[in-house]
Every structure is written in structure tokens, then in C-alpha cells.
Amino acid sequence: MIARTWRGRVPRRHADGFEEHLMTTGVAQSAGLPGHAGAHILRKETGDEVEFVLITYWTSWEAVQRFAGVDVSVAVLYPGDENFELIPSKTVDHHQVVFASQP
């Protein structure tokens, strides 16, 4: 399994709205694709900003490419992101999942 990790920050006043936006864009789009194996959204308040980390899980590199395109290192961004004053990471990290346990 492959974990794909993206990060972005928004002003605190936009955090709840951006969380909903993230659910209806990146999470919803990835969930409908073959090879999608789950997702986590992490949220951390840091001063006047809130950092979001989206981790999606995939069964193969082909599945990652169906979501991200040929260059899987480039972040997938969405129309409307700018409405939340998003400061996105333009790239993502990928890791092979070697162990997983649910809380």
C-alpha cells in the first residue's frame, strides 16, 4: 500500500470551511477511484493558521497515477482553493506502508 501525503495551511478563520472543501474535492475525488484504500485528514492549529495534512492510501502506483496524473510528485489542487487563502504544498510525499493499525 502507498501513502500519499499533502500539506497546506489556511488562516484560522477559513479552517472549518476549508476542511469541508477538502472533503468535497480531494477526498471525494480519490474515494471514487479504483485502487483507493482510504484517507485521513489531520488538522493542527499553529498561531493564526491551521495546517491540514491529507493522507490518501492507494493499492498501487497505477492507482496513484489515476488520481494524480503521470507526475505523481505534483500536488492536485482544486478550483476554489484560493477562496480559503490556501498556502499549499506544490508537491507531495509518497511512502510505502509497512505496518498499519487503527486507533
C-alpha positions as CSV (number, residue, x, y, z in Angstrom):
1,M,0.0,0.0,0.0
2,I,1.2,3.5,-0.8
3,A,0.5,6.6,1.4
4,R,0.4,9.9,-0.4
5,T,0.8,12.9,1.9
6,W,-0.1,16.5,1.1
7,R,0.1,19.6,3.3
8,G,-1.5,23.0,3.2
9,R,-2.2,26.0,5.5
10,V,-5.1,28.4,5.8
11,P,-5.9,31.3,8.1
12,R,-7.7,30.1,11.2
13,R,-10.9,31.9,10.1
14,H,-11.1,29.7,7.0
15,A,-10.3,26.4,8.7
16,D,-13.7,24.9,9.0
17,G,-14.7,25.9,5.5
18,F,-11.5,24.5,4.0
19,E,-12.0,21.3,5.9
20,E,-15.4,20.9,4.2
21,H,-13.9,21.9,0.9
22,L,-11.2,19.3,1.2
23,M,-13.8,16.6,1.9
24,T,-15.8,17.6,-1.2
25,T,-12.8,17.8,-3.5
26,G,-9.7,15.7,-2.8
27,V,-11.2,13.2,-0.5
28,A,-14.4,12.7,-2.6
29,Q,-12.5,12.5,-5.9
30,S,-10.0,10.0,-4.7
31,A,-12.6,7.8,-2.9
32,G,-14.3,7.2,-6.2
33,L,-11.3,5.8,-8.0
34,P,-10.2,2.1,-8.3
35,G,-7.3,1.4,-6.0
36,H,-8.2,4.0,-3.4
37,A,-7.7,2.4,0.0
38,G,-8.7,5.1,2.4
39,A,-7.8,8.6,3.7
40,H,-7.0,10.6,6.8
41,I,-7.3,14.4,7.3
42,L,-5.1,15.8,10.1
43,R,-5.5,19.3,11.4
44,K,-3.1,21.3,13.6
45,E,-3.7,24.9,14.8
46,T,-0.5,26.9,14.8
47,G,-1.0,30.5,15.8
48,D,-3.2,32.3,13.3
49,E,-3.0,29.4,10.8
50,V,-4.3,25.9,10.6
51,E,-2.2,23.2,8.9
52,F,-4.0,20.4,7.1
53,V,-2.4,17.1,6.2
54,L,-4.3,14.9,3.8
55,I,-3.0,11.3,3.6
56,T,-4.6,9.1,0.9
57,Y,-3.9,5.4,0.6
58,W,-3.5,3.5,-2.6
59,T,-3.1,-0.1,-3.6
60,S,-0.6,0.5,-6.4
61,W,1.3,3.2,-8.3
62,E,-1.1,2.8,-11.2
63,A,-3.9,3.8,-8.8
64,V,-1.9,6.9,-7.6
65,Q,-1.4,7.9,-11.3
66,R,-5.2,7.6,-11.9
67,F,-5.6,10.3,-9.3
68,A,-2.5,12.4,-9.7
69,G,-1.5,12.0,-13.3
70,V,1.8,11.0,-14.7
71,D,4.0,13.1,-12.4
72,V,2.7,11.8,-9.1
73,S,5.0,14.2,-7.1
74,V,2.9,17.2,-8.1
75,A,0.1,18.1,-5.7
76,V,-3.5,18.0,-7.0
77,L,-5.1,21.4,-6.3
78,Y,-8.7,22.4,-6.9
79,P,-10.8,25.4,-8.1
80,G,-11.9,27.3,-5.1
81,D,-8.8,26.6,-3.0
82,E,-7.9,30.3,-3.3
83,N,-11.2,31.3,-1.6
84,F,-9.7,29.9,1.7
85,E,-6.3,31.8,1.2
86,L,-4.7,28.4,1.0
87,I,-0.9,28.2,1.1
88,P,-0.5,24.7,-0.5
89,S,2.5,22.5,-0.8
90,K,3.0,22.1,-4.5
91,T,4.5,18.6,-4.1
92,V,3.5,15.5,-2.1
93,D,5.4,12.7,-0.4
94,H,4.9,9.0,-1.0
95,H,5.7,6.3,1.4
96,Q,5.3,2.5,1.3
97,V,3.0,1.4,4.2
98,V,4.8,-1.4,6.0
99,F,2.5,-1.6,9.0
100,A,-0.9,-0.2,9.8
101,S,-3.1,-0.3,12.9
102,Q,-6.4,1.6,13.5
103,P,-6.9,3.6,16.7
